Amino acid sequence: IMLVSAESDAPLAFGIYEFMQSAAGRGPGAALGIIAVLIVGIATYLSHRVIERIEKQRSGGFVVAEGAGAGAVI
């Protein structure tokens, strides 16, 4: 069973699957996997920075450190 959005995409998806399973497709498949992991990592980092900046603006520049107790001075 091929998980595709349209039945007309199934032959292309199967062709890509077969190529990735062959010896010639393993290298490019591994490279695409590494690129995908890098993209996810960079996007996660950037979204963290954006959220951190928004929270800093919202709190007036005062950021409370995580894990700090009630009497902790930062």
Secondary structure, 3 states (H helix, E strand, C coil): CCCCCCHHHHHHHHHHHHHHHCHHHHHHHHHHHHHHHHHHHHHHHHHHHHHHHHHHHHCCCCCCCCCCCCCCCC
